[in-house]
Amino acid sequence: MHGSLCSLTNRGLVLSALLGLGAGCRPVQDNPQPASLIAPAPPRETAAPTPEVRVVYPSTPGSFVPVVKQVKSSVVSIFTAQIVRESPLGGWPLFDGLLGRVPRDRIQRSLGTGFILDTQGYVLTNYHVVRGAQEILVTLEDGQEVSATPVGAEPGIDVALLHVQAADLTPAVLGDSDALEVGEWVLAIGNPFGLSQTVTAGIVSAKGRASRELGMNERGYQNFIQTDASINPGNSGGPLINTVGEVVGMNTAVSSAGQGIGFAVPINMVKAILSQLRRTGRVAPAWLGISVAELPPQLSSRYGLNPQETGVMVTDVYPGTPAAGVGVEPGDIVVAFNGQRVGSAAELSWLTATAGIGNTVSLALWRAGKRHSLDLKVTAKPLQRG
């Protein structure tokens, strides 16, 4: 009996094995595949080596389309009308009176470009675009036409601030013109010859161009950006933008002597006067109370300056002025103003004039082979001073 039981048990185990049942009651696998029908895994292929990509111009964008779409709604076209009185005898008003001829009024129209500063309706453009205008019309990117009111101007750098009443305005983003590098891509968007929303591309050809290099006789401090992006009549006041869509300059002039030579006011100069234009409509110049002269580079080492340092020499200090009050002396060399290096007398004059009356500024002076720092409060420049 015992042997029969073992025999039956062995037969049961064999039967269980044949039916796919293990001693531990593991469930049967669904739809088992015969071993002969299971395809072997395909051999693994060796990946081909990735070809080396050589980037010739790493900073060259593949397309300017995204930048243009980002900025163009902030660019406006400006149309002005000015009444000009003309003499029938071609500029002889005295004879007009003697002969009983009446001067005629003629409407002179001009065009330009501007860009929106904020949702409150402030618009920037060139001063020469709106100078003397009796009527200023601004056309937005969607075709809406609105009247503009002059708010303020600084003729010295050819900047004017306007205001419009309109909804859903898209402000431009102002960048840092000091960070621009020669060779960098820039775009000009404007209204040349009335062709609104025209986009041209080029590079920064040079920085720090003065008015004398442009054949202009403007007084004051000019620091133009030169570009070969096409600029034509009607582009004046429009934005010069970088490849991330920031306004880095205001297009303002072209060279009549050749093609591909345009100039823009650095946006950092515009930003320096914006608050004053909004508050008072003009830039009230501040001053230190000193006269300065250019310091030729070949003389810098004689005074112990580092070759990389620039500055201007104080030639006179006026009594009772901020500079006199803190001990500035003739012979001092001003090397920095509020932390910014001073490269010329015109630059120091600009930095001082736009510092804001009553504000405290810092001067870095070079005296007797040592650097000195002074803080002083600038005051309004007297009218009798030149």
C-alpha positions, 0 to 999 in steps of 0.5 A, a space after each residue: 500500500 505504501 508503495 502504491 501510494 508512492 507510485 500514485 504520488 509520483 504519477 501525480 507529480 509527473 502529470 502535474 509537470 506535464 500540465 504545466 503545474 508546479 508544486 508551488 501552484 504557480 499560475 499558468 502563463 497565458 497563451 504560451 508560445 512554443 519555443 520554436 515560434 519565438 523569433 530571436 532578437 535582431 542583432 544590434 546595429 552600430 550607430 553611425 558617427 555623428 558628423 561634426 558641425 562647424 559653426 562659422 558665425 555663432 552669434 548669427 541668428 537663423 532668422 530675424 522673424 521672431 525679433 521683428 514680431 516682438 518689436 514691430 507693434 511698438 513702432 509708430 509712424 509720425 506725420 507732422 504739418 507745419 505752416 510756413 509763411 512764404 514771400 511772393 517775391 522769394 524772400 523779400 518781405 520788405 518789398 512785399 510790404 512796399 508793393 502791397 503783396 501779401 505773404 502766403 502760408 504754405 503747409 509743410 509736411 514731414 514724416 518720421 518714426 517713433 516707438 512706444 515707451 509705456 502703456 500710458 502713451 508716451 512715445 519717443 522720437 527725434 526732436 527734428 521730426 516734430 520741431 515747429 509742428 502745428 499738428 502731429 499725427 501718430 499711426 500705430 502698427 494696427 493702422 489706428 491714427 491718433 493725435 500726439 501732444 509734445 511733452 518735452 525735448 532735448 535738442 542737444 541729442 535730438 530727442 523729443 517725448 510725445 504723448 498719445 491717447 490710445 488703448 492696448 499699447 505695446 511698449 518697447 523694451 529698452 536695452 543697454 547701449 553700453 553693452 553693444 559691441 562693434 560687429 553685433 547684429 542690429 535692426 532698424 524699423 521705421 517709416 522711410 519715404 512713408 513705407 511704414 514698418 520697414 525692417 532693415 538689418 546690419 551690424 554695429 559699425 562703430 561706437 562713440 562717433 562725435 558730431 564733427 565726424 558726421 560733418 555736423 556743427 552741433 554743440 554738446 556731447 554726441 556719442 553716436 552708434 554707427 551702423 550699416 543697417 539701411 536708414 533713410 529719410 523717415 527712419 528718424 526717431 525709430 528704434 535700433 534694436 539688438 537680436 533679443 528685441 531690445 532698443 539700443 538706439 534711436 536712429 537719427 542721421 545718415 551720411 550724405 557722402 555714402 551708403 551704409 553709414 547711419 547713426 543712432 543716439 545710444 538709448 542710455 543717453 535717452 534714458 538719462 534724461 527721460 525722467 526730466 522730460 516727463 516732469 518738466 519738459 526739458 533738461 535743467 542742466 546741473 553743474 559742478 562749478 569747474 572748467 576743464 581741459 582735455 588731457 592728451 593720452 601722451 601726458 597721462 603717464 607724466 601724471 602717474 595715471 595708468 595707461 588704461 585710465 582717461 580723464 580731464 584736467 581741472 583748469 579753474 574752480 569757481 568760488 561758492 560752487 559745489 566743487 569749491 566746497 569740497 576742495 577740488 583744486 586746479 590741476 586735479 584730474 577727473 577720472 570718473 563721475 558716479 563710477 563712470 570713466 570720463 573720456 573727454 570734457 564734453 562727456 563730463 559736461 553731459 554727465 554733470 548736466 543730466 545728473 539732476 539738480 540737487 542730487 549727490 554725485 561722486 567724483 574720482 580725482 587723481 592728485 599728486 599720484 594718488 586717487 581721491 574720492 569726493 561726494 558733492 551735491 550738484 546745483 543748477 547751472 547759472 545762466 551767465 555761465 557758458 
